[in-house]
Structure formats: structure tokens, C-alpha cells
Amino acid sequence: MPIYEYVCDNCETRFEKIVINKQQEISCPKCESKKATIQLSVFSSVGANGSSSPSSFSGGGGGGCCGGSCGCH
């Protein structure tokens, strides 16, 4: 079961949700709005030596959260 990340279109709260099927209704935990935008996720992988490190499809440049321009690092 995948965990998806969302941003509420109403109050901009970020939240995660385990999605069992695509017809499942998503609502914001803060304002209960049913309008949310799914976000691209940064994922972690475990290397051969057991260490984990974040990885992304974009290679870490560009935009989006943790892509360098969001200011979280």
C-alpha cells in the first residue's frame, strides 16, 4: 500500500495518506477539505553497506520540496 503526500488546496496543510485504492476519498486533516494536490515524493533507499540516503528522480536540482528551492535545508 503506497503512502502519498498531499497539499490541501484550501489551507495549504501538508499531509500523508495510505491509499488502499484510487477511489478512496482524501480529506485534509486540518480543514477537512476534499481538494488536495498530490506531491512528488523524495524516497530513501538502502545501500549495500546498510546506510540509507535520500534519492530523487530529478537528481536533487530544480524545484519542488527538497529539490533545492523550497528552503527546507
N, CA, C and O atoms as a Tripos MOL2 file, in Angstrom:
@<TRIPOS>MOLECULE
protein
  292   291    73     0     0
PROTEIN
NO_CHARGES

@<TRIPOS>ATOM
      1 N           0.8370   -1.1770    0.0000 N.3       1 MET1
      2 CA          0.0000    0.0000    0.0000 C.3       1 MET1
      3 C           0.8870    1.2480    0.0000 C.2       1 MET1
      4 O           1.6830    1.4390    0.9200 O.2       1 MET1
      5 N           0.7610    2.0740   -0.9950 N.am      2 PRO2
      6 CA          1.6070    3.2730   -1.0650 C.3       2 PRO2
      7 C           1.1330    4.3750   -0.1180 C.2       2 PRO2
      8 O          -0.0550    4.5010    0.1780 O.2       2 PRO2
      9 N           2.0920    5.1590    0.3400 N.am      3 ILE3
     10 CA          1.7990    6.3520    1.1260 C.3       3 ILE3
     11 C           2.0060    7.5350    0.1920 C.2       3 ILE3
     12 O           3.0910    7.7230   -0.3580 O.2       3 ILE3
     13 N           0.9560    8.3300    0.0180 N.am      4 TYR4
     14 CA          1.0300    9.5010   -0.8410 C.3       4 TYR4
     15 C           1.1110   10.7630    0.0080 C.2       4 TYR4
     16 O           0.5580   10.8250    1.1060 O.2       4 TYR4
     17 N           1.8090   11.7720   -0.5180 N.am      5 GLU5
     18 CA          1.9050   13.0750    0.1340 C.3       5 GLU5
     19 C           1.0010   14.0450   -0.6130 C.2       5 GLU5
     20 O           0.9590   14.0530   -1.8430 O.2       5 GLU5
     21 N           0.2760   14.8630    0.1490 N.am      6 TYR6
     22 CA         -0.6750   15.8130   -0.4180 C.3       6 TYR6
     23 C          -0.4640   17.2030    0.1740 C.2       6 TYR6
     24 O           0.1140   17.3510    1.2500 O.2       6 TYR6
     25 N          -0.9390   18.2140   -0.5420 N.am      7 VAL7
     26 CA         -1.0430   19.5810   -0.0360 C.3       7 VAL7
     27 C          -2.4940   19.9910   -0.2260 C.2       7 VAL7
     28 O          -3.0320   19.8920   -1.3290 O.2       7 VAL7
     29 N          -3.1280   20.4520    0.8490 N.am      8 CYS8
     30 CA         -4.5160   20.8920    0.7900 C.3       8 CYS8
     31 C          -4.6140   22.1440   -0.0770 C.2       8 CYS8
     32 O          -3.8670   23.1000    0.1300 O.2       8 CYS8
     33 N          -5.5250   22.1440   -1.0420 N.am      9 ASP9
     34 CA         -5.7280   23.3010   -1.9130 C.3       9 ASP9
     35 C          -6.3910   24.4570   -1.1690 C.2       9 ASP9
     36 O          -6.3310   25.6010   -1.6190 O.2       9 ASP9
     37 N          -7.0220   24.1630   -0.0350 N.am     10 ASN10
     38 CA         -7.7420   25.1770    0.7190 C.3      10 ASN10
     39 C          -6.8400   25.8850    1.7400 C.2      10 ASN10
     40 O          -6.7530   27.1130    1.7380 O.2      10 ASN10
     41 N          -6.1690   25.1170    2.6140 N.am     11 CYS11
     42 CA         -5.3900   25.7240    3.7010 C.3      11 CYS11
     43 C          -3.8880   25.4840    3.5950 C.2      11 CYS11
     44 O          -3.1340   25.9220    4.4640 O.2      11 CYS11
     45 N          -3.4410   24.7970    2.5480 N.am     12 GLU12
     46 CA         -2.0360   24.5170    2.2580 C.3      12 GLU12
     47 C          -1.3450   23.6300    3.2950 C.2      12 GLU12
     48 O          -0.1180   23.6410    3.3900 O.2      12 GLU12
     49 N          -2.1140   22.8640    4.0710 N.am     13 THR13
     50 CA         -1.5410   21.9050    5.0130 C.3      13 THR13
     51 C          -0.9620   20.7360    4.2410 C.2      13 THR13
     52 O          -1.5880   20.2410    3.3040 O.2      13 THR13
     53 N           0.2280   20.2870    4.6240 N.am     14 ARG14
     54 CA          0.8570   19.1130    4.0160 C.3      14 ARG14
     55 C           0.5300   17.9040    4.8760 C.2      14 ARG14
     56 O           0.6300   17.9650    6.1020 O.2      14 ARG14
     57 N           0.1330   16.7910    4.2310 N.am     15 PHE15
     58 CA         -0.1880   15.5810    4.9700 C.3      15 PHE15
     59 C           0.0670   14.3540    4.1150 C.2      15 PHE15
     60 O           0.1570   14.4410    2.8910 O.2      15 PHE15
     61 N           0.1810   13.2030    4.7800 N.am     16 GLU16
     62 CA          0.3920   11.9250    4.1100 C.3      16 GLU16
     63 C          -0.8270   11.0470    4.3190 C.2      16 GLU16
     64 O          -1.5350   11.1810    5.3170 O.2      16 GLU16
     65 N          -1.0700   10.1500    3.3760 N.am     17 LYS17
     66 CA         -2.2210    9.2590    3.4680 C.3      17 LYS17
     67 C          -1.8690    7.9210    2.8360 C.2      17 LYS17
     68 O          -1.3370    7.8760    1.7270 O.2      17 LYS17
     69 N          -2.1640    6.8280    3.5390 N.am     18 ILE18
     70 CA         -2.0400    5.5000    2.9500 C.3      18 ILE18
     71 C          -3.2560    5.3010    2.0570 C.2      18 ILE18
     72 O          -4.3910    5.4390    2.5130 O.2      18 ILE18
     73 N          -3.0280    4.9790    0.7920 N.am     19 VAL19
     74 CA         -4.1170    4.8410   -0.1730 C.3      19 VAL19
     75 C          -4.2710    3.3740   -0.5460 C.2      19 VAL19
     76 O          -3.3680    2.7680   -1.1220 O.2      19 VAL19
     77 N          -5.4270    2.8150   -0.2120 N.am     20 ILE20
     78 CA         -5.7120    1.4170   -0.4950 C.3      20 ILE20
     79 C          -6.2010    1.2530   -1.9310 C.2      20 ILE20
     80 O          -5.8060    0.3110   -2.6180 O.2      20 ILE20
     81 N          -7.0610    2.1700   -2.3880 N.am     21 ASN21
     82 CA         -7.4970    2.1520   -3.7860 C.3      21 ASN21
     83 C          -7.6850    3.5850   -4.2630 C.2      21 ASN21
     84 O          -7.8620    4.4970   -3.4560 O.2      21 ASN21
     85 N          -7.6470    3.7770   -5.5640 N.am     22 LYS22
     86 CA         -7.6850    5.1240   -6.1230 C.3      22 LYS22
     87 C          -9.0350    5.8170   -5.9740 C.2      22 LYS22
     88 O          -9.1270    7.0310   -6.1590 O.2      22 LYS22
     89 N         -10.0850    5.0630   -5.6420 N.am     23 GLN23
     90 CA        -11.4010    5.6690   -5.4360 C.3      23 GLN23
     91 C         -11.5790    6.1790   -4.0020 C.2      23 GLN23
     92 O         -12.5980    6.7870   -3.6740 O.2      23 GLN23
     93 N         -10.5750    5.9250   -3.1540 N.am     24 GLN24
     94 CA        -10.6360    6.3670   -1.7630 C.3      24 GLN24
     95 C         -10.6910    7.8890   -1.6970 C.2      24 GLN24
     96 O          -9.9310    8.5740   -2.3820 O.2      24 GLN24
     97 N         -11.5800    8.4080   -0.8830 N.am     25 GLU25
     98 CA        -11.7320    9.8470   -0.7350 C.3      25 GLU25
     99 C         -10.6600   10.3950    0.2030 C.2      25 GLU25
    100 O         -10.4390    9.8500    1.2850 O.2      25 GLU25
    101 N         -10.0000   11.4630   -0.2090 N.am     26 ILE26
    102 CA         -8.9460   12.0970    0.5710 C.3      26 ILE26
    103 C          -9.4920   13.3890    1.1510 C.2      26 ILE26
    104 O         -10.1600   14.1490    0.4500 O.2      26 ILE26
    105 N          -9.2150   13.6500    2.4350 N.am     27 SER27
    106 CA         -9.6220   14.9210    3.0290 C.3      27 SER27
    107 C          -8.5060   15.4440    3.9300 C.2      27 SER27
    108 O          -7.7690   14.6700    4.5420 O.2      27 SER27
    109 N          -8.3970   16.7460    4.0000 N.am     28 CYS28
    110 CA         -7.3820   17.4170    4.8050 C.3      28 CYS28
    111 C          -7.6580   17.1740    6.2890 C.2      28 CYS28
    112 O          -8.7940   17.3310    6.7350 O.2      28 CYS28
    113 N          -6.6390   16.7940    7.0590 N.am     29 PRO29
    114 CA         -6.8410   16.5740    8.4920 C.3      29 PRO29
    115 C          -7.0950   17.8560    9.2740 C.2      29 PRO29
    116 O          -7.6170   17.8030   10.3880 O.2      29 PRO29
    117 N          -6.7340   19.0120    8.7070 N.am     30 LYS30
    118 CA         -6.9170   20.2880    9.4070 C.3      30 LYS30
    119 C          -8.2760   20.9270    9.1170 C.2      30 LYS30
    120 O          -9.0180   21.2600   10.0410 O.2      30 LYS30
    121 N          -8.6020   21.0970    7.8260 N.am     31 CYS31
    122 CA         -9.8380   21.8120    7.4700 C.3      31 CYS31
    123 C         -10.9060   20.8990    6.8660 C.2      31 CYS31
    124 O         -12.0240   21.3470    6.6080 O.2      31 CYS31
    125 N         -10.5770   19.6260    6.6380 N.am     32 GLU32
    126 CA        -11.4790   18.6130    6.0920 C.3      32 GLU32
    127 C         -11.8960   18.8550    4.6420 C.2      32 GLU32
    128 O         -12.8580   18.2540    4.1620 O.2      32 GLU32
    129 N         -11.1770   19.7320    3.9490 N.am     33 SER33
    130 CA        -11.4440   19.9630    2.5300 C.3      33 SER33
    131 C         -11.1270   18.6960    1.7450 C.2      33 SER33
    132 O         -10.1930   17.9690    2.0830 O.2      33 SER33
    133 N         -11.8900   18.4370    0.7160 N.am     34 LYS34
    134 CA        -11.6870   17.2650   -0.1330 C.3      34 LYS34
    135 C         -10.8150   17.6030   -1.3490 C.2      34 LYS34
    136 O         -10.5910   16.7480   -2.2060 O.2      34 LYS34
    137 N         -10.3240   18.8430   -1.4260 N.am     35 LYS35
    138 CA         -9.4920   19.2690   -2.5490 C.3      35 LYS35
    139 C          -8.0350   19.3130   -2.1080 C.2      35 LYS35
    140 O          -7.6390   20.1580   -1.3050 O.2      35 LYS35
    141 N          -7.2370   18.3750   -2.6550 N.am     36 ALA36
    142 CA         -5.8150   18.3060   -2.3280 C.3      36 ALA36
    143 C          -5.0400   17.9190   -3.5750 C.2      36 ALA36
    144 O          -5.5490   17.2140   -4.4460 O.2      36 ALA36
    145 N          -3.8100   18.3860   -3.6480 N.am     37 THR37
    146 CA         -2.9360   18.0930   -4.7720 C.3      37 THR37
    147 C          -1.8700   17.1040   -4.3170 C.2      37 THR37
    148 O          -1.2110   17.3200   -3.3000 O.2      37 THR37
    149 N          -1.7020   16.0220   -5.0690 N.am     38 ILE38
    150 CA         -0.6820   15.0290   -4.7440 C.3      38 ILE38
    151 C           0.6910   15.6050   -5.0730 C.2      38 ILE38
    152 O           0.8530   16.3150   -6.0660 O.2      38 ILE38
    153 N           1.6740   15.2970   -4.2400 N.am     39 GLN39
    154 CA          3.0260   15.8120   -4.4020 C.3      39 GLN39
    155 C           3.9720   14.7060   -4.8470 C.2      39 GLN39
    156 O           3.7350   13.5330   -4.5570 O.2      39 GLN39
    157 N           5.0320   15.0660   -5.5430 N.am     40 LEU40
    158 CA          6.0820   14.1120   -5.8620 C.3      40 LEU40
    159 C           6.9130   13.9190   -4.6090 C.2      40 LEU40
    160 O           7.2400   14.8880   -3.9250 O.2      40 LEU40
    161 N           7.2570   12.6790   -4.3010 N.am     41 SER41
    162 CA          7.9630   12.3630   -3.0700 C.3      41 SER41
    163 C           9.4380   12.1030   -3.3100 C.2      41 SER41
    164 O           9.8370   11.6050   -4.3630 O.2      41 SER41
    165 N          10.2410   12.4510   -2.3110 N.am     42 VAL42
    166 CA         11.6310   12.0510   -2.2680 C.3      42 VAL42
    167 C          11.6290   10.7510   -1.4800 C.2      42 VAL42
    168 O          10.9880   10.6640   -0.4320 O.2      42 VAL42
    169 N          12.3330    9.7460   -1.9670 N.am     43 PHE43
    170 CA         12.3190    8.4730   -1.2800 C.3      43 PHE43
    171 C          13.7190    8.1150   -0.8090 C.2      43 PHE43
    172 O          14.7070    8.6880   -1.2670 O.2      43 PHE43
    173 N          13.7920    7.1740    0.0970 N.am     44 SER44
    174 CA         15.0600    6.7200    0.6430 C.3      44 SER44
    175 C          15.3200    5.2990    0.1760 C.2      44 SER44
    176 O          14.3930    4.4990    0.0480 O.2      44 SER44
    177 N          16.5790    4.9880   -0.0790 N.am     45 SER45
    178 CA         16.9420    3.6260   -0.4600 C.3      45 SER45
    179 C          18.0750    3.1560    0.4380 C.2      45 SER45
    180 O          18.8620    3.9670    0.9250 O.2      45 SER45
    181 N          18.1580    1.8570    0.6560 N.am     46 VAL46
    182 CA         19.2020    1.2880    1.4930 C.3      46 VAL46
    183 C          20.2910    0.7550    0.5790 C.2      46 VAL46
    184 O          20.0250   -0.0310   -0.3300 O.2      46 VAL46
    185 N          21.5320    1.1950    0.8320 N.am     47 GLY47
    186 CA         22.6620    0.7660    0.0210 C.3      47 GLY47
    187 C          23.1860   -0.5930    0.4640 C.2      47 GLY47
    188 O          22.7000   -1.1780    1.4320 O.2      47 GLY47
    189 N          24.1720   -1.0760   -0.2510 N.am     48 ALA48
    190 CA         24.7510   -2.3910    0.0220 C.3      48 ALA48
    191 C          25.3960   -2.4560    1.4060 C.2      48 ALA48
    192 O          25.4320   -3.5250    2.0160 O.2      48 ALA48
    193 N          25.9040   -1.3340    1.9080 N.am     49 ASN49
    194 CA         26.5500   -1.3320    3.2190 C.3      49 ASN49
    195 C          25.5670   -1.0590    4.3530 C.2      49 ASN49
    196 O          25.9850   -0.9230    5.5030 O.2      49 ASN49
    197 N          24.2660   -0.9760    4.0540 N.am     50 GLY50
    198 CA         23.2400   -0.7760    5.0760 C.3      50 GLY50
    199 C          22.9130    0.6620    5.3720 C.2      50 GLY50
    200 O          21.9990    0.9330    6.1510 O.2      50 GLY50
    201 N          23.6370    1.6090    4.7720 N.am     51 SER51
    202 CA         23.3240    3.0150    5.0230 C.3      51 SER51
    203 C          22.1710    3.4430    4.1210 C.2      51 SER51
    204 O          21.9850    2.9000    3.0310 O.2      51 SER51
    205 N          21.4120    4.4110    4.5830 N.am     52 SER52
    206 CA         20.3100    4.9120    3.7630 C.3      52 SER52
    207 C          20.5990    6.3480    3.3760 C.2      52 SER52
    208 O          21.2320    7.0970    4.1210 O.2      52 SER52
    209 N          20.1270    6.7150    2.2100 N.am     53 SER53
    210 CA         20.3020    8.0840    1.7530 C.3      53 SER53
    211 C          19.1170    8.4680    0.8960 C.2      53 SER53
    212 O          18.5580    7.6280    0.1910 O.2      53 SER53
    213 N          18.7230    9.7550    0.9520 N.am     54 PRO54
    214 CA         17.5970   10.1890    0.1200 C.3      54 PRO54
    215 C          17.9820   10.1640   -1.3510 C.2      54 PRO54
    216 O          19.1400   10.3580   -1.7210 O.2      54 PRO54
    217 N          16.9790    9.9200   -2.1680 N.am     55 SER55
    218 CA         17.1820    9.8910   -3.6050 C.3      55 SER55
    219 C          15.9920   10.5570   -4.2600 C.2      55 SER55
    220 O          14.9150   10.6220   -3.6670 O.2      55 SER55
    221 N          16.1660   11.0470   -5.4580 N.am     56 SER56
    222 CA         15.0430   11.6260   -6.1840 C.3      56 SER56
    223 C          15.2470   11.4170   -7.6710 C.2      56 SER56
    224 O          16.3650   11.1770   -8.1270 O.2      56 SER56
    225 N          14.1720   11.5080   -8.4180 N.am     57 PHE57
    226 CA         14.2340   11.3350   -9.8540 C.3      57 PHE57
    227 C          14.9600   12.4900  -10.5210 C.2      57 PHE57
    228 O          15.5690   12.3050  -11.5740 O.2      57 PHE57
    229 N          14.9090   13.6810   -9.9300 N.am     58 SER58
    230 CA         15.4770   14.8560  -10.5700 C.3      58 SER58
    231 C          16.9550   15.0290  -10.2820 C.2      58 SER58
    232 O          17.5890   15.9230  -10.8420 O.2      58 SER58
    233 N          17.5210   14.1880   -9.4160 N.am     59 GLY59
    234 CA         18.9270   14.3190   -9.1020 C.3      59 GLY59
    235 C          19.2150   15.4120   -8.0990 C.2      59 GLY59
    236 O          20.3820   15.7390   -7.8850 O.2      59 GLY59
    237 N          18.2080   15.9910   -7.4780 N.am     60 GLY60
    238 CA         18.4170   16.9740   -6.4310 C.3      60 GLY60
    239 C          18.4520   18.4140   -6.9040 C.2      60 GLY60
    240 O          18.5500   19.3100   -6.0660 O.2      60 GLY60
    241 N          18.3770   18.6860   -8.1890 N.am     61 GLY61
    242 CA         18.3690   20.0510   -8.6650 C.3      61 GLY61
    243 C          16.9580   20.4980   -8.9680 C.2      61 GLY61
    244 O          16.0090   19.7580   -8.7060 O.2      61 GLY61
    245 N          16.7990   21.6590   -9.4990 N.am     62 GLY62
    246 CA         15.4810   22.1040   -9.9300 C.3      62 GLY62
    247 C          14.6200   22.5980   -8.7960 C.2      62 GLY62
    248 O          15.1100   23.2790   -7.8950 O.2      62 GLY62
    249 N          13.3320   22.2630   -8.8250 N.am     63 GLY63
    250 CA         12.4060   22.7920   -7.8320 C.3      63 GLY63
    251 C          11.7130   21.7190   -7.0580 C.2      63 GLY63
    252 O          12.1140   20.5560   -7.0970 O.2      63 GLY63
    253 N          10.6840   22.0900   -6.3610 N.am     64 GLY64
    254 CA          9.9440   21.1460   -5.5420 C.3      64 GLY64
    255 C          10.5920   20.9920   -4.1830 C.2      64 GLY64
    256 O          11.7400   21.3900   -3.9880 O.2      64 GLY64
    257 N           9.8770   20.4300   -3.2670 N.am     65 CYS65
    258 CA         10.3960   20.2560   -1.9150 C.3      65 CYS65
    259 C          11.6260   19.3660   -1.9530 C.2      65 CYS65
    260 O          11.6240   18.3250   -2.6100 O.2      65 CYS65
    261 N          12.6460   19.7610   -1.2700 N.am     66 CYS66
    262 CA         13.9340   19.0650   -1.1760 C.3      66 CYS66
    263 C          14.6530   19.0080   -2.5150 C.2      66 CYS66
    264 O          15.6270   18.2690   -2.6620 O.2      66 CYS66
    265 N          14.1900   19.7730   -3.4840 N.am     67 GLY67
    266 CA         14.8840   19.8690   -4.7580 C.3      67 GLY67
    267 C          15.8230   21.0580   -4.8010 C.2      67 GLY67
    268 O          16.4690   21.3180   -5.8160 O.2      67 GLY67
    269 N          15.8930   21.7780   -3.6900 N.am     68 GLY68
    270 CA         16.8430   22.8710   -3.6170 C.3      68 GLY68
    271 C          16.2150   24.2440   -3.5090 C.2      68 GLY68
    272 O          16.8720   25.1690   -3.0310 O.2      68 GLY68
    273 N          14.9760   24.4180   -3.9300 N.am     69 SER69
    274 CA         14.4120   25.7660   -3.9350 C.3      69 SER69
    275 C          13.3310   25.9960   -2.8880 C.2      69 SER69
    276 O          12.7800   27.0940   -2.8080 O.2      69 SER69
    277 N          13.0130   24.9800   -2.0780 N.am     70 CYS70
    278 CA         11.9070   25.1510   -1.1250 C.3      70 CYS70
    279 C          12.3600   25.7840    0.1820 C.2      70 CYS70
    280 O          11.5220   26.2570    0.9500 O.2      70 CYS70
    281 N          13.6730   25.8070    0.4600 N.am     71 GLY71
    282 CA         14.1710   26.4390    1.6630 C.3      71 GLY71
    283 C          14.1340   25.5540    2.8900 C.2      71 GLY71
    284 O          14.3620   26.0450    3.9950 O.2      71 GLY71
    285 N          13.8540   24.2610    2.7400 N.am     72 CYS72
    286 CA         13.7660   23.3970    3.9150 C.3      72 CYS72
    287 C          15.1330   22.9300    4.3820 C.2      72 CYS72
    288 O          15.2370   22.3600    5.4680 O.2      72 CYS72
    289 N          16.1830   23.1480    3.6080 N.am     73 HIS73
    290 CA         17.5350   22.7220    4.0100 C.3      73 HIS73
    291 C          18.4550   23.9010    4.0470 C.2      73 HIS73
    292 O          19.6360   23.7530    4.3620 O.2      73 HIS73
@<TRIPOS>BOND
     1     1     2 1
     2     2     3 1
     3     3     4 2
     4     3     5 am
     5     5     6 1
     6     6     7 1
     7     7     8 2
     8     7     9 am
     9     9    10 1
    10    10    11 1
    11    11    12 2
    12    11    13 am
    13    13    14 1
    14    14    15 1
    15    15    16 2
    16    15    17 am
    17    17    18 1
    18    18    19 1
    19    19    20 2
    20    19    21 am
    21    21    22 1
    22    22    23 1
    23    23    24 2
    24    23    25 am
    25    25    26 1
    26    26    27 1
    27    27    28 2
    28    27    29 am
    29    29    30 1
    30    30    31 1
    31    31    32 2
    32    31    33 am
    33    33    34 1
    34    34    35 1
    35    35    36 2
    36    35    37 am
    37    37    38 1
    38    38    39 1
    39    39    40 2
    40    39    41 am
    41    41    42 1
    42    42    43 1
    43    43    44 2
    44    43    45 am
    45    45    46 1
    46    46    47 1
    47    47    48 2
    48    47    49 am
    49    49    50 1
    50    50    51 1
    51    51    52 2
    52    51    53 am
    53    53    54 1
    54    54    55 1
    55    55    56 2
    56    55    57 am
    57    57    58 1
    58    58    59 1
    59    59    60 2
    60    59    61 am
    61    61    62 1
    62    62    63 1
    63    63    64 2
    64    63    65 am
    65    65    66 1
    66    66    67 1
    67    67    68 2
    68    67    69 am
    69    69    70 1
    70    70    71 1
    71    71    72 2
    72    71    73 am
    73    73    74 1
    74    74    75 1
    75    75    76 2
    76    75    77 am
    77    77    78 1
    78    78    79 1
    79    79    80 2
    80    79    81 am
    81    81    82 1
    82    82    83 1
    83    83    84 2
    84    83    85 am
    85    85    86 1
    86    86    87 1
    87    87    88 2
    88    87    89 am
    89    89    90 1
    90    90    91 1
    91    91    92 2
    92    91    93 am
    93    93    94 1
    94    94    95 1
    95    95    96 2
    96    95    97 am
    97    97    98 1
    98    98    99 1
    99    99   100 2
   100    99   101 am
   101   101   102 1
   102   102   103 1
   103   103   104 2
   104   103   105 am
   105   105   106 1
   106   106   107 1
   107   107   108 2
   108   107   109 am
   109   109   110 1
   110   110   111 1
   111   111   112 2
   112   111   113 am
   113   113   114 1
   114   114   115 1
   115   115   116 2
   116   115   117 am
   117   117   118 1
   118   118   119 1
   119   119   120 2
   120   119   121 am
   121   121   122 1
   122   122   123 1
   123   123   124 2
   124   123   125 am
   125   125   126 1
   126   126   127 1
   127   127   128 2
   128   127   129 am
   129   129   130 1
   130   130   131 1
   131   131   132 2
   132   131   133 am
   133   133   134 1
   134   134   135 1
   135   135   136 2
   136   135   137 am
   137   137   138 1
   138   138   139 1
   139   139   140 2
   140   139   141 am
   141   141   142 1
   142   142   143 1
   143   143   144 2
   144   143   145 am
   145   145   146 1
   146   146   147 1
   147   147   148 2
   148   147   149 am
   149   149   150 1
   150   150   151 1
   151   151   152 2
   152   151   153 am
   153   153   154 1
   154   154   155 1
   155   155   156 2
   156   155   157 am
   157   157   158 1
   158   158   159 1
   159   159   160 2
   160   159   161 am
   161   161   162 1
   162   162   163 1
   163   163   164 2
   164   163   165 am
   165   165   166 1
   166   166   167 1
   167   167   168 2
   168   167   169 am
   169   169   170 1
   170   170   171 1
   171   171   172 2
   172   171   173 am
   173   173   174 1
   174   174   175 1
   175   175   176 2
   176   175   177 am
   177   177   178 1
   178   178   179 1
   179   179   180 2
   180   179   181 am
   181   181   182 1
   182   182   183 1
   183   183   184 2
   184   183   185 am
   185   185   186 1
   186   186   187 1
   187   187   188 2
   188   187   189 am
   189   189   190 1
   190   190   191 1
   191   191   192 2
   192   191   193 am
   193   193   194 1
   194   194   195 1
   195   195   196 2
   196   195   197 am
   197   197   198 1
   198   198   199 1
   199   199   200 2
   200   199   201 am
   201   201   202 1
   202   202   203 1
   203   203   204 2
   204   203   205 am
   205   205   206 1
   206   206   207 1
   207   207   208 2
   208   207   209 am
   209   209   210 1
   210   210   211 1
   211   211   212 2
   212   211   213 am
   213   213   214 1
   214   214   215 1
   215   215   216 2
   216   215   217 am
   217   217   218 1
   218   218   219 1
   219   219   220 2
   220   219   221 am
   221   221   222 1
   222   222   223 1
   223   223   224 2
   224   223   225 am
   225   225   226 1
   226   226   227 1
   227   227   228 2
   228   227   229 am
   229   229   230 1
   230   230   231 1
   231   231   232 2
   232   231   233 am
   233   233   234 1
   234   234   235 1
   235   235   236 2
   236   235   237 am
   237   237   238 1
   238   238   239 1
   239   239   240 2
   240   239   241 am
   241   241   242 1
   242   242   243 1
   243   243   244 2
   244   243   245 am
   245   245   246 1
   246   246   247 1
   247   247   248 2
   248   247   249 am
   249   249   250 1
   250   250   251 1
   251   251   252 2
   252   251   253 am
   253   253   254 1
   254   254   255 1
   255   255   256 2
   256   255   257 am
   257   257   258 1
   258   258   259 1
   259   259   260 2
   260   259   261 am
   261   261   262 1
   262   262   263 1
   263   263   264 2
   264   263   265 am
   265   265   266 1
   266   266   267 1
   267   267   268 2
   268   267   269 am
   269   269   270 1
   270   270   271 1
   271   271   272 2
   272   271   273 am
   273   273   274 1
   274   274   275 1
   275   275   276 2
   276   275   277 am
   277   277   278 1
   278   278   279 1
   279   279   280 2
   280   279   281 am
   281   281   282 1
   282   282   283 1
   283   283   284 2
   284   283   285 am
   285   285   286 1
   286   286   287 1
   287   287   288 2
   288   287   289 am
   289   289   290 1
   290   290   291 1
   291   291   292 2
@<TRIPOS>SUBSTRUCTURE
     1 MET1         2 RESIDUE 1 A MET
     2 PRO2         6 RESIDUE 1 A PRO
     3 ILE3        10 RESIDUE 1 A ILE
     4 TYR4        14 RESIDUE 1 A TYR
     5 GLU5        18 RESIDUE 1 A GLU
     6 TYR6        22 RESIDUE 1 A TYR
     7 VAL7        26 RESIDUE 1 A VAL
     8 CYS8        30 RESIDUE 1 A CYS
     9 ASP9        34 RESIDUE 1 A ASP
    10 ASN10       38 RESIDUE 1 A ASN
    11 CYS11       42 RESIDUE 1 A CYS
    12 GLU12       46 RESIDUE 1 A GLU
    13 THR13       50 RESIDUE 1 A THR
    14 ARG14       54 RESIDUE 1 A ARG
    15 PHE15       58 RESIDUE 1 A PHE
    16 GLU16       62 RESIDUE 1 A GLU
    17 LYS17       66 RESIDUE 1 A LYS
    18 ILE18       70 RESIDUE 1 A ILE
    19 VAL19       74 RESIDUE 1 A VAL
    20 ILE20       78 RESIDUE 1 A ILE
    21 ASN21       82 RESIDUE 1 A ASN
    22 LYS22       86 RESIDUE 1 A LYS
    23 GLN23       90 RESIDUE 1 A GLN
    24 GLN24       94 RESIDUE 1 A GLN
    25 GLU25       98 RESIDUE 1 A GLU
    26 ILE26      102 RESIDUE 1 A ILE
    27 SER27      106 RESIDUE 1 A SER
    28 CYS28      110 RESIDUE 1 A CYS
    29 PRO29      114 RESIDUE 1 A PRO
    30 LYS30      118 RESIDUE 1 A LYS
    31 CYS31      122 RESIDUE 1 A CYS
    32 GLU32      126 RESIDUE 1 A GLU
    33 SER33      130 RESIDUE 1 A SER
    34 LYS34      134 RESIDUE 1 A LYS
    35 LYS35      138 RESIDUE 1 A LYS
    36 ALA36      142 RESIDUE 1 A ALA
    37 THR37      146 RESIDUE 1 A THR
    38 ILE38      150 RESIDUE 1 A ILE
    39 GLN39      154 RESIDUE 1 A GLN
    40 LEU40      158 RESIDUE 1 A LEU
    41 SER41      162 RESIDUE 1 A SER
    42 VAL42      166 RESIDUE 1 A VAL
    43 PHE43      170 RESIDUE 1 A PHE
    44 SER44      174 RESIDUE 1 A SER
    45 SER45      178 RESIDUE 1 A SER
    46 VAL46      182 RESIDUE 1 A VAL
    47 GLY47      186 RESIDUE 1 A GLY
    48 ALA48      190 RESIDUE 1 A ALA
    49 ASN49      194 RESIDUE 1 A ASN
    50 GLY50      198 RESIDUE 1 A GLY
    51 SER51      202 RESIDUE 1 A SER
    52 SER52      206 RESIDUE 1 A SER
    53 SER53      210 RESIDUE 1 A SER
    54 PRO54      214 RESIDUE 1 A PRO
    55 SER55      218 RESIDUE 1 A SER
    56 SER56      222 RESIDUE 1 A SER
    57 PHE57      226 RESIDUE 1 A PHE
    58 SER58      230 RESIDUE 1 A SER
    59 GLY59      234 RESIDUE 1 A GLY
    60 GLY60      238 RESIDUE 1 A GLY
    61 GLY61      242 RESIDUE 1 A GLY
    62 GLY62      246 RESIDUE 1 A GLY
    63 GLY63      250 RESIDUE 1 A GLY
    64 GLY64      254 RESIDUE 1 A GLY
    65 CYS65      258 RESIDUE 1 A CYS
    66 CYS66      262 RESIDUE 1 A CYS
    67 GLY67      266 RESIDUE 1 A GLY
    68 GLY68      270 RESIDUE 1 A GLY
    69 SER69      274 RESIDUE 1 A SER
    70 CYS70      278 RESIDUE 1 A CYS
    71 GLY71      282 RESIDUE 1 A GLY
    72 CYS72      286 RESIDUE 1 A CYS
    73 HIS73      290 RESIDUE 1 A HIS
